[in-house]
């Protein structure tokens, strides 16, 4: 027992200071309120402040108290809130609102963008299944029924809940009808036995509204078809088939539409009651009832409107419209008694008649009441079948209405030419302010001069001159009567005459009025603008007349003659073009381009002697003209007169003595295979023109053809020393080194050329080509990247960059190229080729067309070659012919492949069409 007591003695001992119960099994110590005693209130803020003051410490201030705008404990805690403070707060609030409004649009836009982004990243469940829900619209009933029921896939036993549903009215009505049938049998039996049955007090479903709606629909439909009912005696019969068929077209109006109709009916009813003399109110009310399908009510309303507003022709016309044909005739007969001067009433009455004789009778009756109506006279004349009757009517019409220009002109058109002149003279006296009569007179004179084949040319010309005098007189007379048409109005009248087939009258109007309202110093520009705008609208005769008048005023303007020649070349005949050019060289003998155009047109027409004659006259007028000498040489060389061409070149070197003539002489000798003579000519030319780069090119090319690379290299080196800015010389020199197997020397030359000529796309492109031909694809790509850095808008380098990309990334690269190169034609053609590779035929055709859209783009022969190659593969023969036609008309001169083919000595004398076909074959 003593040992046990010693063992439990620790229970009465105090616990060690660091003892925590249960620490060995993972428990942690904690402190309760009973351990520390009851809670005590801490020292107040005043006590803390006094203690800090005794110790010499400053009171701690919360640094965040001034950050809260609503915390006024800070600097102004002890002040009084006065009116000044209130005004200041208002001002700051206004400033805050103003700043918020300035940033509101940006903030809202940013919030909307963030919301849209959030919704795109995390769409709602409804949006995720929207496409599937739309797909359910095509599911048929059979497919829907064939969908199996979802079973218990978990194979767990579930408690079957008993569900209750609301019984529909149809079942109740069915049960009730059954019980009513049984009750009726019992009632009949009881009545038969002499018993009385009590009234049925059960609650029945009210179908009154449904029955009223049904009756309303039937009554509306009966009103609608009442016009088709046939009456025999006192009975009205309706076609059952037609009635049942028309029931299919009944459109049941929604509750909203019915409500709108009721509100509108109330408004119109109030309107016609408050202002019964207001005709549009009655018409609107009748139209409303017509729209609602209540034709009887509509007719009653419009009848009341006719009684209240008998002087309104619109009410009578509306009443006639709402009734059938026979009733409408009666209504309009009553209308003419009240508004007999209304033209619309009489015309409506005439339209109701079926045969022409009745129409004539109504219209003649109308003319008795309204003889001064032009519209009635025109309708009456249009009903006449013979020209004689129409002429008689128009003669009477112009007597009654002498101021009607339409009637005078109509009468003149029906008369013979001689009597038409008399009619127009009377019209001119009756209506001296009408310009249409003067124009009609001019057209009549032109028609008489042109249509009569028996008249001589001299007589016809005199009558055509009479047209000019008539229009000029008409303009003066109109001015005298204060009729001032603007210049644009006269130009429109001239275009109208051209459209109606009277070109001489159009020309006469232009002569008489084109100089109106134009300052003297602005005449040339204004007339050129008028001609261009008229040509753009397709009015070639007007444009020709404007240019002809301008050339009479400015006969020494070579640009004006050039425009006239271009107009005739595009829209005129060979004779008209030859006439314009003959006059042009007569008035501007120093204009070399006009002489060359005249000679070229005669040459293209096959008249070589006439072309020589033109050039001989051109030599007399311009003895030292380089272009005329070279044109004469080309004419003789193209026609096989090589000796004459050589003699002309010798004379040209003596007379004109220009660097271009010397260069053409050397090229001519080279084309004929006379290399020695060509080199001698080049040497003589270089002694006179040492800075002319093309002479060095010809010398080097001839030496290169002779396989004498060292001498050719020396020629190019001399050329580069004399003309370091000539890009073609650098390219030819590098190609020579590459041909000789010295690619390193070619690279060095091109690098030197890029230093002398920075930011040149041709040199960079040639450098890329040297790397590609040397087999260094990586070096070529690096060189291309350097070139794009120096020439960021180069279409040539961007085109090479597109083709250097793998096929999947070419399209994105082409988008960057279009942005950087600003629609360069090379990029446009490259994009067309990309579409071609993807078999997008129409898009490729559109982009090929865009690549040759402008005049500058049309000069690139390679683009025409690519387009022709494309149409040969995917187009029709018509497309191929159209591309060839446009390419020949463009006469291209540039392009890497085109220049190689065109300047080849073997292709001398070939036409543009042949060169275009060869270029399409050479392009790869």
Secondary structure, DSSP 8 states (H G I E B T S, - for coil): -HHHHHHTGGGGS---TT--TTGGGT------HHHH-S------HHHHHHHHHHHT------TTTTT-TT--SSTTTTS---HHHHHHHHHHHHHHHHHHHHHHHHHHHHHHHHHHHHHHHS--HHHHTHHHHHHGGG--HHHHHTS-----TT--------------HHHHHHHHHHHHHHHHHHHHHHHHTT-------S-----HHHHHHHHHHHHHHHHHGGGG-EEETTEEE--HHHHHHHHTT-----HHHHHHHHHHHHHHHHHHHH-TT-HHHHHHHHHHHHHHT-HHHHHHHHHHHHHH-TT-HHHHHHHHHHS-HHHHHHHHHHHHHH-TT-HHHHHHHHHH--SHHHHHHHHHHHHHH-TT-HHHHHHHHHH--SHHHHHHHHHHHHHH-TT-HHHHHHHHHHS-HHHHHHHHHHHHHH-TT-HHHHHHHHHHHHHHHHH-TTS-HHHHHHHHHHHHHHHHHHHHHHHHTT----HHHHHHHHHHHHHTT-HHHHHHHHHHHTTTT--GGGHHHHHHHHHHHHHHTT-HHHHHHHHHHHHHH-TT-HHHHHHHHHHHHHHS-HHHHHHHHHHHHHH-TT-HHHHHHHHHHHHHTT-HHHHHHHHHHHHHH-TT-HHHHHHHHHHHHHTT-HHHHHHHHHHHHHHT--HHHHHHHHHHHHHTT-HHHHHHHHHHHHHH-TT-HHHHHHHHHHHHHTT-HHHHHHHHHHHHHH-TT-HHHHHHHHHHHHHTT-HHHHHHHHHHHHHHSTT-HHHHHHHHHHHHHTT-HHHHHHHHHHHHHH-TT-HHHHHHHHHHS-GGGHHHHHHHHHHHHTS-HHHHHHHHHHHHHTT-HHHHHHHHHHHT-STTGGGBHHHHHHHHHHHHHHS-HHHHHHHHHHHHHHT--B-HHHHHHHT-GGGTT--HHHHHHHHHHH--
